[in-house]
Amino acid sequence: MDFEKFEVDIEQAVEDFEPTNSCTAAETLNWIDSTWYAPASRNARWIDLMGSYAGAEPFVIDGHSLLQVVLDDHLLALAKDDDPSFQIIHAIYSLECILTNFQNRSANFDIVFFDVNRHLVLRAGESEFTVASRALARRLLYKHLQSLDSVNTLTFASLSDKNWVDYCVRVKPMFVMVNDGGVLKEGVGGQFAVHQILVQRLFIFDLLASGLAIVPLQGADFKDSKILSFVFDSKLRLNHPGHFPDAVLSVGVAARDVLTSHEQGPFDQVRSWVLGEASAPLSSFDLCTVLKDVGLSYLLTFKSDTQPSLLAVFIIHIFLLKSVSVQDRARRLVPMKPDLFTSLTESFLPRIFRATEAVIVANNISLDIDIRVFLCVLRYLSEHPALPLTEILGPTMAKDVEDIFLELKLPHLHFSGLSTSFLPDDLYEIPIPLKLLPFSNPVFDEEYSTVHMVTEGVILPSPIEPATSSGEESDEWDDSSISDESADVLPATQNQTTREGTHFSNTQHWQNYRMAVLPKHLGGYATAPTTEWQRNRKLRLDQRFMKILHDQASTLTGASGAILEQVKIPTAASLANQRNVKPKVVHARSSGKITGKLSKADAIREQNIAKKESKQASESAAWIASRVQEMENLDNTGLEKCLQVLARNPRTKEASVGVELRVYRMHRLLREWIYSTNPDSSASRDKYSLLLIRLVKEVWEIGFSTKEMANAITSVLITLGFSDYIDSLVVSGSADDRALSFRFVKLVKSKTKTAVYDFMRVREHPIVWQLRLFGEFMDRSMDSQADARVTFKPDAWQREVLDAIDQNMSLLVVAPTSAGKTFISYYAMEKILRESDDGILVYIAPTKALVSQVAAEVYARFSKDLDSRSCWAIHSGDFQIHDPQNCQILITVPDMLASMLLSPPLAKMWTPRLKYVILDEIHTIGQQEGGAIWEQILLLSPCPVIGLSATVGAPERFNEWLESVQKVGGFQHKFVHYPHRYSHLRKFYYNIHEKPRDAFQSLSTYKTTERMRFLHPLSILSSSARSLPSDLALEAVDALNLYRALSTCTALPPSTLVALDPLVFFSSGKLLRQKDVIRYEEALKQHLALLLSSFDSQDSETPLSRVITQLQDDILSRVPVRVLNSQPDRVISGCNLIYLVADLHAQGDLPGIFFSFDPIDCERMAQILGNALETQEDKWRENSPEWKRKMAQYDAYLQGAKERERKVARASKHKGDEEDKRADMSEWQTSFRPDDPLPDFSFAGQSASYTTSELDEEIASLMRRKPSLEWALKCLRRGIAVHHAGMNRGYRLLVESLFRRGFVRVIFATSTLALGINAPTKTSIFCGDSPFLTALMYRQCAGRAGRRGYDTLGKVVFYALTMSRVQRLVLSKLPSLSASFPVTSTLVARLFNLLDGSNYCTIAVAAVQRLFRLSQVSSGSEEGRYQLLHHMRFTIDYLRRAHLLDEQGKPLNLFGIVARLDYTEPSNLALVALLRSGVIYKICAQPNLRLAKRDFILLMAHLFGRQYLPSACTTEEYITEVVKKSPSMVVLPPLSKIARDVLVEQEREILRIFTGYALTYRTQHQKDFGPDHILPLSKRDISGTAEDEPSLIRDHLHRTAIPVVARSLFVANSGHDDHFNSVHDLAQTARCGLSLNEHTIPSFESITGRTEQEGRKYALNAYLLDFYIHGQLTALAAANAIRRSDVWFLLRDFDLTLRTVHGVLRQLLQKRSGKRDAMSEDVDLSEEVDSVYASLDPVQWEDEEEISWKQEQGRWESTGDLQRPKGVSVSDWRVFEVVNGALEEFHEKFLAMWA
């Protein structure tokens, strides 16, 4: 809802606008950009459109923007002023490649052309050649799009076109991908560039104003399975419809008119002739007729100023293209003299293009044109004037051509005069493939045998010798011992640290250099000695953590709602010892009937048991009789409270007692009903009949009854009209035929057996009654059966899971939240704990909050004494609880397990002990960031895995791949998919557009506004829906109402309606179960599918439209659609918040989680709600006589304090005064706290289990550690809390605990509570819209509602969202798990490290083989497999040349930096290159230390934490205006020349490596490649038709074509050979069959590219450097456009990167010095705040006094305190000084920001 006020207030800007009389287009554009577009760009989010935003939702690609992207391609030879070419086949290929990129990512799109939006394609104001070329290309590409069956292409006049409006209503596109027009650059774009950009800006504004989001098409990044771009959200307001001032709009209209006149002038001239004089439109395509019309239109339109010879060649070349293959069309531009070039571009080509365009428009046809072939033919004819056309073209073609010439009356053609206009051809240098460096490794040799290349020399594989020791990491930063290929190796520095080299061995933690991964005997460091203070501090922190964990565990409950009980699990060793001891004989009582004669002892034993049972029964009867007697004197309210108390008594668990209590409850309800004011009303009947049948069902489930109990229940059923249900619901009386302790109300007449009270009889059939009222309480089990393995009755699918785990099978379980998945993890854990003392189960949670909670739950469930080892441990990267290598249950995050699986020493001693890996929320494998890590884990794990998720789209597809992985590992696999929730979700729309009747005053006087309106699942169907989501469920009442609507509207045939009648569909006599309703729901949906196929929401008379109208809420149906689809502004949303929460409170729908995906909005909403309550409370206290009287009494009480003390002192001397003492202590004033929130102004739950004093202690503790939390703790006292990743961890844990306890009942949260956290709620509320509110996130958040064990129904409320957005969310489909590409260059290096360091152990070898053979991207696709193999071999050669691997695959020294920054690739590789080249030495060697540190941060900001600024935020005017008001520089200064030169050189070498591989592989495997003349999407063959007749010109074209090997023939059509300009060029234009993934090649192009370069859309944000310089959070938000909600995460990540680099350099220098502790501890690296996906989450919190004590002791040393150790060079030490100082300054500012 943007309480951060980050969005642009365009209405305010319009009000402030002061128009001038003569506003130019440039001034208007500048005003729009500065006022709206540039600020609006700040609000745009860079996001994965498919995986994280749209999913399967439809969207629109603006056709003209698409064509602009194609035509602006710098590789395309078309419409370039310096090139007369028109290579349309290359343009078509590029167009199809773009569309294929969309389709391969399952994008659901239409292409839409708006006639008014063509200006960016045509570029009026540029040369006539450019405009005519682009105009013709536009027509041809549009025609090609129309011919594609797989793409839907539509055309509309403008955004106001009624057909477009209807389309939006029908299809409901989620966004439009469109170009923004770019920024105005001097000398670029022609004289009307400003007009084009202005018109495009206005078009974009109108799109947003119409309610559609926009996404820039230019600059979109297709990465793996993702499409990444900025998203500009639409904020359509009701009261402020978006519009610009009239003066601005007038300038826009004028600009469009100017463009139109300059675009269409020549074309209209030609077209008028075509329409008036040319042949009639063709009924079928005839090339001769078309070319004749083209010739005539050209000759007659331009008359004397024509060139017949060139026209003739133009006609010939079009004829020729039919029979010329795309390979022969691969041509360079024919060299020519300026006069011919001028003649072509200024006269002939623009005119012939206009003529051609007019003809193809008139006849709705398409033509193939290739000006490079045209020029080749022209040159050939000029050089061979004596040859007849029959020899040159062939007889048939020559005759057709001459016939056209004759009709056109062309004069005799002479070409010889043109021969002098051509220049000699340039020499062509064929690229020589780069030979790969020698390499041999036994595991990798097998993998890449099919892609093996010729190398520079042959080396024999050396046998792998066992490592004698783990070794040590060398002290230098490079290895220079490789000499056999030094000429081709990337350049290395000559600094001292590069003189020697040894192999790398990683023995320390990847982020914390102080922490060793291994024990000392395996290569790690010995534990450093600690001081007494350190030991005591650690003890205090451990005690504090265990207390927190214990407190957290005490609030966790199981599925039934009961507190968890810890199970003590004996060790396997102790059980083995017990088995060796002779068992004692135990006399157990037989459970069966004894047939033989009992012994005397057995008979006595049986008698004693019988006596004991009889005594217990008598005592229970007496107890229940006494309780009934007490309850007889209670009113209804007192009775309810009494029954709640009794329910906690263990006696009520006895069957006889439990049943009698329920029968007594029926008795009291019947009496209450009889004597109620209006017993015959339908409301009373519904209320009491529902309560009575629920009690009858509970008695039946207990399964106990006496004769009197059975008679009572029978009478209830007869009275209610449920006589047919007596046999199925009444339990026959037991042998114990004792009487009830009360006289049950008489309901049935003795003689007639009829009901005494006729008004109690239900007025509808019991089946209909059940569907209408009893749906929440139906039996929800699905073939449940008792199972000794668990404490509950598992459903059939749960028993399948248990069986699979017992058989050690791999599992994928997909079941919705509340279905019952939780037990799976803990059953597997218990199995591992019981089976052995050595086996390990790893539980992976996607978030650190979930890690902590699962640890608490494991602690609450299990206990096992393992001596020096622990039962469980936490390992989150930077902190750990217990030893992760010496536990049986490890709870961790994905990154840490991946690191452990890739650890060589652990592969030998820890990984083989793995028995199970559980991946909770496995759907996060498809996330934009981090998904590849999950895939790596699945591939590397040497044991079965259990994947759990509630939200996987198309899980069958993902399961196929997972099953193949597990089968290769030797594990059986099972897929369990259960689609039904335990509790239904009922959805409501909060009608914020209706004003509340009364102002909020207090909770006790509050009456609901009734603005929360029910949404029937089918009432929100939109016209775009063609199928129902698989998870769209109907409650029983929903199904009944749907049937009634179908019946009322006669939407189905009569026979179908009869079959669907509930009385026919269901059998009577038994209570309906949930699975019966599911069967009915499926039958209804089956018939709905037929209605959906013809559904049109615009036609109110279609059957489904009438049904939807019938199901809609009456109140909402009266609200205009325009109002429902308008976005409320932040003021309205904030003011109505108190009413929303108060309504939920009044209706009993709290606790609730209020989801908003902006942390700042969460905080502001909590403050708004807290302030509203506090304001009303202050008013009440000020005006209430009752409060004033109470405060007067309290003041008097305080004044008498001394007298009371004397009284107590006297009383203590006299025992007889004890009663007076107790009376004094019981006065209400003793516990009165006047400053506490009053219950009438607080949403806090009144729980006796959590006292105010306990809350005071927690708050005081948090205030000591985090004073800035004062506002949040103030809200907490009122039961209001905030939960997001930026909040203090201790506060978050307290909030979770209080929420489970029932004290906190209102939480404003981001997605931190969506992923598995045990925070069950009754209601989930979505507050406002967000790009991150996706189909997946909606289901995750909504699934929190409906607490199993508490609620039979969950509720979902939509607040401050448009109705169209609600429809989209509810009807959206989950995205399928998309493929990642997990094999990065760094991972390949780490795999070598795994193999080498583990001595090629079996576990490591098997993991590597699985990774390369079964990656998800290769599933079902050989192309994907070869893509992996290609990348593997590329990377090996690159890593060899970069001196990161030797010739046998052993990692070398700087591998440490590469490995520890693996998540930043390719920046980690760039940093290594800069270290090796000496660039960082030069930066650090500057005399001025301050400048050196600044330049180092500048360099790091270019490499890491890169954030782009949209183009509109990079204009000089905008930057000048922003910088003038801020200390920020906003745009990051360019990379230093020396750094850029090194990286450019590295990039050239990388390109040479990968180009060499592509050329070599293509040459050696030519037979394996298919033809490259098929277009990728249309599959159109451009090989040319076979011609039997000889043709000299075809032979000439074949001989002179460019010989390409790796380049696509279609791209070669523009003259490009196998010399590639960049890695992007190579990957995007490689020929068919060469599968190259640009994003997995370690390219530095994104780092070295300049902003102003062609194709580079965005500049880099200087936020990191700015923060380092000024440290101001407000400046980052105001100037750098970094949201406050994002800034902590961005700065934290960069801080972590600096610390990692610092730690690696520190280790290297320590090695050189020969001492581990030669350097003092310089920076304290602990924080209190952590990220939901963070790797920094210290569990300890330090008190302020502890921090100040450390500072006093000087533990935080500054750079000046450091001393250079012996053995470390001056230059090396200078580098460390600079890095350490830069980290120190950045870290200090980072901590200060949150102090």
Disulfide bonds with the S-S distance in Angstrom:
none
